[in-house]
Amino acid sequence: MWTLSLSQWLVILLMTSDSQDGYFNLEDVKSIVVDSRFATSVDRDGHSLIPPTLEEFARIFCEDLRPILNLKGASPLGAWWGTRTILQAMALEGHLPYGHITDSPGWVDRRVMNQFHLHLNDNLFINFDLYTRKQVHELYSGFRLNSANPALAGLASPVNESYTHAQFDWLQQKCASRGVTIVPEIDTPAHSLAIAKWKPGIALINNPSMLNISHPDTIPTLKTIWRTFLPWFKTKVIHLGADEYNITMVSEYNKLVDEMYDFISGSEKQARVWGTFPPSRGGKYTKDITIQHWAPYEDNAYFDFIMKGYKVLNSDFMFYISSKWHGYFGQTLNKTLIFSGDPSGGPFAPHIFDTKNGTNNAPRDSPGVTGYIAAQWSDYGPSASTYLEAYYAWRNELPALADKVWGGNLLEAEYDSVFEKLIPIIPGQNLDRRVKSNTSLILDYHFSNVPPARPNLVRDTSGNGYDAVNHGCKIHGSEVYISSDCYLETPLSSKGRNYTLSFWVYPESAKPGELFSGLDSSLHLGYGTNPNVTLLSGNNDYSLNYSLPTKVWTHVQLSGRGGSTLLTVFEKKVNRTMEFLVEVKPNGVSGSNGVMSIWRPIAIEAPLRRIGKGFIGRMRDISLRGSK
């Protein structure tokens, strides 16, 4: 929130201002001036080991501002946060009041504003009443870092879902350029099925997802893992995990936490662990480690830790998200709780651990509370959800939570009045997959107006100019003949939610082939040995119980409606609409035949980059409609 002495401006940040008469207009910007005395200064107090200089932040700001502010910060990072405030205000109003503005956060740790906590290993939940040991070993698990160190050969799994050193470094650099530090977590001794598959001898016999701390090779193995990857991590703080371990082995747990903390601190890094075993449950480990509270049944963050001298990072599960389905956690953030989560009245803030009983909460200014980090978990494996569904789980409410974690007091009605105005102009991204269009008709290909001077050009008659390039396909009349070695290429890549992709298709054979493909997805006539219509997203396939007929024209519409994706076919004057669904298997929940199955909608973006390639047949009258 912007709090001005003469007028109130609403942005999703906290700001105080001593404004004067008159305004500074965005159109007047000619240059951004960096004080040469501080151009190469960097922020040394944050968590990042690769903090950009003030000049580097200024260049990013210049790119974001596009089209003369005197901006000062306690550090280059502080100045960077000031640029975010300015961009929001400029986007909403187009000008700033003359005067002095002060903008500062209330807490240090703020996901995802300045930190991105990245969980790098885990496995699906194991219900030992339902699974044999062989089935447990086959259960999906992952270790996301892929090192060339021979000592760790085979640890990264699945390999195509793991980061190389270069990829992880690129990710950290990209985040750091916008003031965000990646905090990596390698979670042991529980949640370690991927490690146990790699080195089964160090796992507990009765639960292979947990490591046997007493085994002489366990801690040396963990040190080898951390020794390999610590140089990868451009951060001053890492996460040891240490979550949900066997309560009967708390003394071994204490030993592991202390020994691994000593090992990590030797590399001049700080460490965090989850609040699994507080002192009241036998936990006895160094107070130099930060506790990340998440579950009130595991600990009472205020009395168990803060009152005993520990620093606590709040991640209470009141804002947990479990993608697609959960018996307890939500699939989006609880907006009501964000704006009314204080039991004494008012909004949520990081010092609040209990939204009903205020005696369990620390004072707002408690030095024992470092901030708040919201968590989103993909509990049912990679095929249960898409990358952009993870974005939409946070999209509408995370900025509101960010305001409270910053220390703001924006009201819900005020937030609602500015949110949708800000989303389209957030710099450096287009996660909504918006497509510019003059009308709801975004593109329209009829193939009957190919210019003789440019025979490889397919005109877009929507008025938007999204002409396609023909790579070797034959066009006759109003039809395009597509073979396995030709395709059309459009200037678009993907269209986000609320769209209808309409086309007529004449498959010459039932051979599987690609109809459309784009940045986020692809639509197939069949996939692999499956002859049914299939959508792919994130290398996962989602099929209908339907195959397109061959040697006949069929009118097809692929539609995205909110969180659902539909396929409609028009056959003999009958409309048939089918929905793409994903099967979620909560492994801890029994059903009538063992593991319960739940079918949930899945939202997949329209694939637009390429038409054809692999499909054999004809197409005509291709159009895309949707929200702009």
TORVEX-383972 format. One record per residue (C-alpha): residue in three letters; x, y, z. Coordinates in steps of 0.1 Angstrom, whole numbers, plus 5000, padded with zeros to 4 digits. Layout:
BEGIN
> ALA|X|Y|Z .
...
//
This chain:
BEGIN
> MET|5000|5000|5000 .
> TRP|5011|5036|4993 .
> THR|5003|5059|5021 .
> LEU|5005|5096|5010 .
> SER|5000|5127|5031 .
> LEU|4978|5144|5005 .
> SER|4963|5115|4985 .
> GLN|4963|5078|4987 .
> TRP|4977|5056|4960 .
> LEU|4971|5019|4959 .
> VAL|4998|4994|4949 .
> ILE|5006|4960|4964 .
> LEU|5034|4974|4986 .
> LEU|5038|4995|5018 .
> MET|5050|5031|5013 .
> THR|5050|5063|5031 .
> SER|5053|5096|5013 .
> ASP|5059|5133|5019 .
> SER|5043|5145|4987 .
> GLN|5042|5180|4972 .
> ASP|5021|5197|4946 .
> GLY|5025|5185|4910 .
> TYR|5033|5152|4894 .
> PHE|5061|5134|4876 .
> ASN|5049|5118|4844 .
> LEU|5062|5086|4829 .
> GLU|5063|5102|4795 .
> ASP|5090|5127|4808 .
> VAL|5115|5099|4815 .
> LYS|5146|5105|4793 .
> SER|5173|5086|4813 .
> ILE|5180|5067|4845 .
> VAL|5210|5081|4863 .
> VAL|5231|5059|4886 .
> ASP|5254|5076|4911 .
> SER|5289|5067|4900 .
> ARG|5300|5064|4936 .
> PHE|5278|5034|4942 .
> ALA|5275|5020|4907 .
> THR|5295|4989|4915 .
> SER|5281|4985|4951 .
> VAL|5264|4952|4960 .
> ASP|5242|4941|4988 .
> ARG|5263|4921|5013 .
> ASP|5236|4916|5039 .
> GLY|5211|4895|5019 .
> HIS|5212|4857|5013 .
> SER|5226|4858|4978 .
> LEU|5262|4852|4969 .
> ILE|5258|4867|4935 .
> PRO|5241|4900|4943 .
> PRO|5238|4923|4913 .
> THR|5254|4958|4914 .
> LEU|5234|4989|4916 .
> GLU|5242|4996|4879 .
> GLU|5230|4961|4869 .
> PHE|5197|4966|4888 .
> ALA|5193|5000|4871 .
> ARG|5197|4983|4837 .
> ILE|5169|4958|4845 .
> PHE|5148|4987|4858 .
> CYS|5154|5005|4825 .
> GLU|5143|4975|4806 .
> ASP|5111|4972|4827 .
> LEU|5104|5010|4825 .
> ARG|5110|5011|4788 .
> PRO|5093|5039|4770 .
> ILE|5145|5114|4862 .
> LEU|5140|5097|4893 .
> ASN|5163|5102|4923 .
> LEU|5162|5067|4938 .
> LYS|5182|5059|4970 .
> GLY|5183|5026|4989 .
> ALA|5200|5013|5020 .
> SER|5217|4989|4995 .
> PRO|5215|4982|4958 .
> LEU|5189|4956|4967 .
> GLY|5169|4982|4986 .
> ALA|5170|5005|4956 .
> TRP|5158|4976|4934 .
> TRP|5127|4971|4956 .
> GLY|5121|5008|4952 .
> THR|5120|5004|4914 .
> ARG|5092|4978|4919 .
> THR|5071|5003|4938 .
> ILE|5076|5029|4912 .
> LEU|5067|5006|4883 .
> GLN|5034|4996|4901 .
> ALA|5025|5032|4907 .
> MET|5033|5043|4872 .
> ALA|5013|5014|4857 .
> LEU|4982|5024|4877 .
> GLU|4984|5062|4874 .
> GLY|5010|5071|4849 .
> HIS|5026|5096|4872 .
> LEU|5040|5101|4907 .
> PRO|5034|5130|4931 .
> TYR|5065|5152|4936 .
> GLY|5081|5147|4970 .
> HIS|5100|5120|4990 .
> ILE|5089|5084|4993 .
> THR|5099|5058|5019 .
> ASP|5093|5021|5012 .
> SER|5106|4993|5034 .
> PRO|5097|4957|5044 .
> GLY|5088|4945|5078 .
> TRP|5105|4911|5077 .
> VAL|5136|4897|5061 .
> ASP|5124|4864|5046 .
> ARG|5096|4869|5020 .
> ARG|5087|4842|4995 .
> VAL|5086|4847|4966 .
> MET|5095|4883|4968 .
> ASN|5131|4879|4978 .
> GLN|5135|4841|4982 .
> PHE|5125|4810|4963 .
> HIS|5128|4779|4985 .
> LEU|5134|4750|4961 .
> HIS|5128|4715|4973 .
> LEU|5153|4693|4954 .
> ASN|5143|4657|4965 .
> ASP|5112|4639|4976 .
> ASN|5090|4609|4969 .
> LEU|5053|4601|4968 .
> PHE|5037|4593|5002 .
> ILE|5040|4556|5011 .
> ASN|5012|4536|5028 .
> PHE|5028|4504|5038 .
> ASP|4994|4488|5043 .
> LEU|4988|4491|5006 .
> TYR|5023|4485|4990 .
> THR|5047|4457|4989 .
> ARG|5084|4464|4992 .
> LYS|5088|4461|4955 .
> GLN|5060|4486|4949 .
> VAL|5076|4510|4973 .
> HIS|5109|4508|4954 .
> GLU|5090|4515|4921 .
> LEU|5072|4545|4936 .
> TYR|5079|4578|4920 .
> SER|5108|4597|4936 .
> GLY|5132|4623|4925 .
> PHE|5166|4639|4931 .
> ARG|5169|4671|4911 .
> LEU|5206|4678|4909 .
> ASN|5228|4661|4883 .
> SER|5265|4662|4890 .
> ALA|5293|4647|4870 .
> ASN|5310|4636|4903 .
> PRO|5316|4598|4899 .
> ALA|5309|4594|4936 .
> LEU|5273|4605|4929 .
> ALA|5268|4585|4897 .
> GLY|5231|4574|4895 .
> LEU|5218|4597|4922 .
> ALA|5200|4621|4899 .
> SER|5167|4607|4890 .
> PRO|5148|4610|4868 .
> VAL|5177|4624|4848 .
> ASN|5155|4644|4825 .
> GLU|5139|4661|4855 .
> SER|5172|4671|4872 .
> TYR|5193|4703|4869 .
> THR|5229|4702|4855 .
> HIS|5253|4727|4871 .
> ALA|5250|4750|4842 .
> GLN|5212|4749|4843 .
> PHE|5210|4755|4880 .
> ASP|5235|4784|4877 .
> TRP|5214|4800|4850 .
> LEU|5183|4797|4872 .
> GLN|5201|4814|4901 .
> GLN|5215|4842|4880 .
> LYS|5180|4849|4865 .
> CYS|5165|4851|4899 .
> ALA|5193|4872|4914 .
> SER|5189|4897|4886 .
> ARG|5155|4905|4900 .
> GLY|5164|4904|4937 .
> VAL|5154|4868|4944 .
> THR|5177|4842|4961 .
> ILE|5171|4805|4955 .
> VAL|5173|4787|4989 .
> PRO|5180|4750|4980 .
> GLU|5167|4721|5002 .
> ILE|5181|4686|5001 .
> ASP|5157|4669|5025 .
> THR|5171|4641|5047 .
> PRO|5169|4618|5067 .
> ALA|5132|4614|5057 .
> HIS|5117|4620|5022 .
> SER|5148|4602|5010 .
> LEU|5135|4573|4988 .
> ALA|5155|4586|4958 .
> ILE|5187|4584|4979 .
> ALA|5177|4550|4993 .
> LYS|5172|4537|4957 .
> TRP|5207|4549|4949 .
> LYS|5223|4535|4980 .
> PRO|5198|4510|4996 .
> GLY|5222|4500|5024 .
> ILE|5218|4532|5043 .
> ALA|5179|4531|5044 .
> LEU|5158|4520|5074 .
> ILE|5148|4484|5068 .
> ASN|5111|4490|5077 .
> ASN|5109|4523|5058 .
> PRO|5132|4529|5028 .
> SER|5121|4565|5024 .
> MET|5140|4572|5057 .
> LEU|5178|4569|5061 .
> ASN|5193|4550|5089 .
> ILE|5213|4577|5107 .
> SER|5231|4551|5128 .
> HIS|5245|4534|5097 .
> PRO|5282|4543|5095 .
> ASP|5279|4553|5058 .
> THR|5248|4576|5062 .
> ILE|5263|4609|5074 .
> PRO|5295|4605|5053 .
> THR|5272|4600|5022 .
> LEU|5252|4631|5031 .
> LYS|5284|4651|5035 .
> THR|5296|4639|5000 .
> ILE|5263|4650|4985 .
> TRP|5265|4684|5002 .
> ARG|5302|4688|4995 .
> THR|5294|4683|4958 .
> PHE|5266|4707|4956 .
> LEU|5275|4735|4981 .
> PRO|5297|4752|4954 .
> TRP|5266|4752|4931 .
> PHE|5245|4772|4956 .
> LYS|5249|4810|4952 .
> THR|5233|4817|4986 .
> LYS|5243|4823|5022 .
> VAL|5216|4800|5035 .
> ILE|5206|4764|5026 .
> HIS|5180|4740|5039 .
> LEU|5188|4706|5055 .
> GLY|5152|4694|5055 .
> ALA|5151|4672|5086 .
> ASP|5114|4668|5084 .
> GLU|5089|4641|5096 .
> TYR|5115|4616|5108 .
> ASN|5108|4586|5131 .
> ILE|5099|4598|5166 .
> THR|5116|4568|5182 .
> MET|5150|4579|5167 .
> VAL|5150|4615|5180 .
> SER|5185|4612|5196 .
> GLU|5199|4601|5162 .
> TYR|5180|4629|5146 .
> ASN|5196|4655|5170 .
> LYS|5231|4641|5161 .
> LEU|5225|4644|5124 .
> VAL|5212|4680|5126 .
> ASP|5241|4691|5147 .
> GLU|5268|4673|5127 .
> MET|5253|4685|5093 .
> TYR|5250|4720|5107 .
> ASP|5286|4721|5117 .
> PHE|5296|4707|5083 .
> ILE|5275|4734|5064 .
> SER|5287|4762|5086 .
> GLY|5322|4753|5077 .
> SER|5314|4766|5042 .
> GLU|5303|4799|5058 .
> LYS|5266|4792|5051 .
> GLN|5236|4794|5074 .
> ALA|5212|4765|5076 .
> ARG|5175|4759|5082 .
> VAL|5155|4728|5092 .
> TRP|5118|4721|5095 .
> GLY|5102|4722|5129 .
> THR|5099|4685|5134 .
> PHE|5112|4678|5169 .
> PRO|5110|4708|5193 .
> PRO|5126|4706|5227 .
> SER|5093|4694|5242 .
> ARG|5095|4663|5220 .
> GLY|5132|4656|5226 .
> GLY|5148|4679|5201 .
> LYS|5182|4692|5212 .
> TYR|5203|4709|5186 .
> THR|5221|4742|5181 .
> LYS|5202|4775|5183 .
> ASP|5223|4789|5155 .
> ILE|5200|4770|5131 .
> THR|5168|4786|5119 .
> ILE|5136|4766|5124 .
> GLN|5110|4766|5096 .
> HIS|5077|4760|5113 .
> TRP|5050|4744|5092 .
> ALA|5026|4722|5113 .
> PRO|5010|4731|5146 .
> TYR|5008|4694|5155 .
> GLU|5046|4692|5151 .
> ASP|5055|4722|5173 .
> ASN|5042|4754|5189 .
> ALA|5064|4778|5171 .
> TYR|5062|4805|5197 .
> PHE|5066|4786|5230 .
> ASP|5087|4757|5217 .
> PHE|5112|4777|5197 .
> ILE|5110|4815|5199 .
> MET|5107|4816|5237 .
> LYS|5136|4792|5239 .
> GLY|5159|4814|5218 .
> TYR|5155|4800|5183 .
> LYS|5149|4820|5151 .
> VAL|5117|4809|5133 .
> LEU|5107|4813|5097 .
> ASN|5069|4809|5095 .
> SER|5056|4785|5069 .
> ASP|5024|4775|5087 .
> PHE|5003|4752|5066 .
> MET|4973|4776|5068 .
> PHE|4985|4787|5033 .
> TYR|4997|4753|5021 .
> ILE|4988|4743|4986 .
> SER|4987|4707|4973 .
> SER|4982|4708|4936 .
> LYS|4951|4693|4921 .
> TRP|4936|4676|4952 .
> HIS|4940|4671|4990 .
> GLY|4918|4660|5018 .
> TYR|4928|4690|5039 .
> PHE|4950|4716|5021 .
> GLY|4936|4739|4995 .
> GLN|4944|4742|4958 .
> THR|4946|4780|4960 .
> LEU|4956|4805|4987 .
> ASN|4929|4814|5012 .
> LYS|4922|4850|5004 .
> THR|4898|4855|5034 .
> LEU|4925|4843|5058 .
> ILE|4951|4867|5042 .
> PHE|4929|4897|5049 .
> SER|4915|4885|5083 .
> GLY|4940|4860|5097 .
> ASP|4948|4879|5129 .
> PRO|4927|4865|5157 .
> SER|4926|4899|5173 .
> GLY|4913|4914|5141 .
> GLY|4930|4925|5110 .
> PRO|4951|4908|5083 .
> PHE|4976|4880|5086 .
> ALA|5013|4888|5092 .
> PRO|5044|4866|5096 .
> HIS|5043|4866|5134 .
> ILE|5009|4848|5134 .
> PHE|5011|4811|5139 .
> ASP|4975|4806|5151 .
> THR|4946|4824|5135 .
> LYS|4922|4815|5164 .
> ASN|4943|4817|5196 .
> GLY|4964|4848|5198 .
> THR|4983|4835|5228 .
> ASN|5002|4812|5204 .
> ASN|5015|4842|5184 .
> ALA|5047|4861|5188 .
> PRO|5046|4899|5191 .
> ARG|5046|4916|5157 .
> ASP|5080|4931|5163 .
> SER|5095|4899|5177 .
> PRO|5131|4895|5165 .
> GLY|5126|4857|5167 .
> VAL|5103|4858|5136 .
> THR|5123|4862|5103 .
> GLY|5094|4862|5079 .
> TYR|5069|4840|5060 .
> ILE|5073|4816|5032 .
> ALA|5042|4800|5014 .
> ALA|5046|4765|5002 .
> GLN|5032|4747|4972 .
> TRP|5036|4710|4969 .
> SER|5031|4686|4939 .
> ASP|5022|4657|4961 .
> TYR|5010|4634|4934 .
> GLY|5039|4634|4910 .
> PRO|5047|4653|4878 .
> SER|5017|4641|4858 .
> ALA|4990|4654|4882 .
> SER|4994|4690|4872 .
> THR|5011|4713|4847 .
> TYR|5037|4740|4852 .
> LEU|5012|4768|4846 .
> GLU|4986|4753|4869 .
> ALA|5012|4758|4896 .
> TYR|5012|4795|4886 .
> TYR|4974|4798|4887 .
> ALA|4973|4782|4922 .
> TRP|4991|4813|4934 .
> ARG|4981|4839|4908 .
> ASN|4952|4856|4923 .
> GLU|4961|4857|4960 .
> LEU|4999|4856|4963 .
> PRO|5004|4894|4957 .
> ALA|4979|4899|4986 .
> LEU|4999|4876|5008 .
> ALA|5031|4894|4997 .
> ASP|5016|4927|5009 .
> LYS|5011|4912|5044 .
> VAL|5045|4896|5045 .
> TRP|5060|4929|5034 .
> GLY|5042|4945|5063 .
> GLY|5014|4962|5044 .
> ASN|4978|4970|5054 .
> LEU|4961|4970|5020 .
> LEU|4923|4963|5024 .
> GLU|4907|4935|5004 .
> ALA|4885|4959|4984 .
> GLU|4916|4980|4976 .
> TYR|4935|4950|4965 .
> ASP|4906|4939|4942 .
> SER|4905|4973|4926 .
> VAL|4942|4972|4914 .
> PHE|4950|4935|4910 .
> GLU|4938|4928|4875 .
> LYS|4953|4962|4863 .
> LEU|4987|4951|4874 .
> ILE|4988|4915|4862 .
> PRO|4992|4923|4824 .
> ILE|5021|4947|4830 .
> ILE|5043|4926|4853 .
> PRO|5077|4929|4837 .
> GLY|5097|4900|4824 .
> GLN|5070|4874|4820 .
> ASN|5037|4864|4804 .
> LEU|5025|4835|4825 .
> ASP|4989|4842|4816 .
> ARG|5000|4835|4780 .
> ARG|4981|4866|4768 .
> VAL|4979|4873|4731 .
> LYS|4973|4907|4717 .
> SER|4942|4910|4696 .
> ASN|4919|4937|4682 .
> THR|4888|4915|4688 .
> SER|4880|4881|4703 .
> LEU|4890|4866|4670 .
> ILE|4928|4862|4674 .
> LEU|4938|4844|4642 .
> ASP|4920|4830|4612 .
> TYR|4935|4809|4584 .
> HIS|4914|4799|4554 .
> PHE|4942|4791|4529 .
> SER|4923|4805|4499 .
> ASN|4942|4838|4497 .
> VAL|4978|4829|4493 .
> PRO|4996|4858|4477 .
> PRO|5013|4847|4444 .
> ALA|5044|4867|4452 .
> ARG|5048|4849|4485 .
> PRO|5036|4814|4481 .
> ASN|5049|4803|4515 .
> LEU|5027|4829|4533 .
> VAL|4994|4820|4549 .
> ARG|4973|4851|4555 .
> ASP|4957|4857|4589 .
> THR|4923|4873|4581 .
> SER|4916|4882|4617 .
> GLY|4930|4916|4613 .
> ASN|4959|4910|4637 .
> GLY|4985|4901|4611 .
> TYR|4995|4867|4626 .
> ASP|5004|4853|4592 .
> ALA|5019|4818|4591 .
> VAL|5048|4805|4572 .
> ASN|5043|4774|4551 .
> HIS|5072|4749|4554 .
> GLY|5066|4727|4524 .
> CYS|5029|4719|4527 .
> LYS|5007|4718|4496 .
> ILE|4978|4742|4495 .
> HIS|4948|4736|4472 .
> GLY|4917|4756|4473 .
> SER|4909|4762|4509 .
> GLU|4927|4731|4522 .
> VAL|4963|4725|4534 .
> TYR|4977|4690|4528 .
> ILE|5000|4680|4557 .
> SER|5025|4652|4555 .
> SER|5051|4639|4580 .
> ASP|5078|4663|4567 .
> CYS|5059|4696|4563 .
> TYR|5042|4721|4587 .
> LEU|5029|4756|4591 .
> GLU|5047|4780|4616 .
> THR|5028|4808|4632 .
> PRO|5042|4839|4651 .
> LEU|5023|4828|4682 .
> SER|5034|4801|4707 .
> SER|5006|4796|4732 .
> LYS|4973|4810|4743 .
> GLY|4963|4810|4779 .
> ARG|4930|4802|4795 .
> ASN|4896|4809|4780 .
> TYR|4902|4801|4743 .
> THR|4886|4781|4715 .
> LEU|4908|4766|4688 .
> SER|4886|4756|4660 .
> PHE|4895|4736|4628 .
> TRP|4884|4710|4603 .
> VAL|4905|4679|4599 .
> TYR|4906|4650|4574 .
> PRO|4930|4623|4586 .
> GLU|4942|4601|4558 .
> SER|4952|4574|4582 .
> ALA|4950|4564|4619 .
> LYS|4988|4568|4622 .
> PRO|4995|4590|4653 .
> GLY|5007|4625|4645 .
> GLU|5009|4660|4658 .
> LEU|4981|4684|4649 .
> PHE|4993|4715|4668 .
> SER|5023|4722|4690 .
> GLY|5034|4752|4711 .
> LEU|5054|4764|4740 .
> ASP|5033|4747|4767 .
> SER|5015|4718|4750 .
> SER|5008|4699|4718 .
> LEU|4976|4682|4704 .
> HIS|4980|4648|4688 .
> LEU|4958|4626|4666 .
> GLY|4972|4597|4686 .
> TYR|5003|4593|4708 .
> GLY|5027|4563|4707 .
> THR|5006|4532|4706 .
> ASN|4975|4551|4718 .
> PRO|4952|4560|4689 .
> ASN|4931|4584|4710 .
> VAL|4932|4622|4708 .
> THR|4959|4633|4733 .
> LEU|4972|4665|4747 .
> LEU|5008|4667|4759 .
> SER|5021|4692|4785 .
> GLY|5054|4690|4805 .
> ASN|5062|4656|4787 .
> ASN|5030|4641|4802 .
> ASP|5002|4628|4781 .
> TYR|4965|4633|4787 .
> SER|4942|4613|4765 .
> LEU|4905|4611|4757 .
> ASN|4885|4579|4751 .
> TYR|4880|4591|4715 .
> SER|4897|4587|4681 .
> LEU|4892|4609|4651 .
> PRO|4876|4590|4622 .
> THR|4897|4587|4591 .
> LYS|4888|4596|4555 .
> VAL|4862|4620|4566 .
> TRP|4860|4657|4575 .
> THR|4854|4664|4612 .
> HIS|4849|4698|4628 .
> VAL|4869|4700|4660 .
> GLN|4871|4726|4688 .
> LEU|4897|4725|4715 .
> SER|4886|4748|4744 .
> GLY|4902|4761|4776 .
> ARG|4876|4772|4801 .
> GLY|4891|4782|4835 .
> GLY|4907|4751|4850 .
> SER|4892|4727|4824 .
> THR|4902|4717|4789 .
> LEU|4875|4704|4765 .
> LEU|4873|4688|4730 .
> THR|4841|4692|4710 .
> VAL|4835|4673|4678 .
> PHE|4806|4679|4654 .
> GLU|4795|4646|4639 .
> LYS|4764|4643|4618 .
> LYS|4747|4673|4634 .
> VAL|4755|4660|4669 .
> ASN|4779|4679|4692 .
> ARG|4800|4657|4714 .
> THR|4820|4674|4742 .
> MET|4847|4655|4761 .
> GLU|4869|4667|4790 .
> PHE|4906|4660|4795 .
> LEU|4911|4646|4830 .
> VAL|4940|4635|4851 .
> GLU|4940|4606|4875 .
> VAL|4952|4615|4909 .
> LYS|4961|4586|4933 .
> PRO|4964|4597|4969 .
> ASN|4987|4569|4979 .
> GLY|4978|4572|5016 .
> VAL|4941|4568|5010 .
> SER|4925|4534|5006 .
> GLY|4897|4528|4981 .
> SER|4875|4498|4974 .
> ASN|4902|4483|4952 .
> GLY|4933|4494|4971 .
> VAL|4945|4529|4962 .
> MET|4917|4555|4957 .
> SER|4916|4572|4923 .
> ILE|4903|4607|4918 .
> TRP|4898|4622|4883 .
> ARG|4903|4659|4882 .
> PRO|4902|4686|4854 .
> ILE|4934|4698|4839 .
> ALA|4940|4732|4823 .
> ILE|4962|4731|4792 .
> GLU|4971|4761|4770 .
> ALA|4963|4762|4733 .
> PRO|4993|4750|4712 .
> LEU|4999|4776|4684 .
> ARG|5035|4776|4673 .
> ARG|5033|4748|4647 .
> ILE|5005|4732|4627 .
> GLY|5012|4697|4615 .
> LYS|5045|4678|4615 .
> GLY|5039|4641|4617 .
> PHE|5002|4642|4610 .
> ILE|4991|4629|4576 .
> GLY|4959|4645|4562 .
> ARG|4942|4677|4554 .
> MET|4931|4707|4574 .
> ARG|4910|4738|4568 .
> ASP|4893|4768|4585 .
> ILE|4917|4771|4614 .
> SER|4907|4799|4639 .
> LEU|4914|4809|4674 .
> ARG|4891|4829|4696 .
> GLY|4895|4840|4732 .
> SER|4899|4867|4758 .
> LYS|4926|4893|4749 .
//
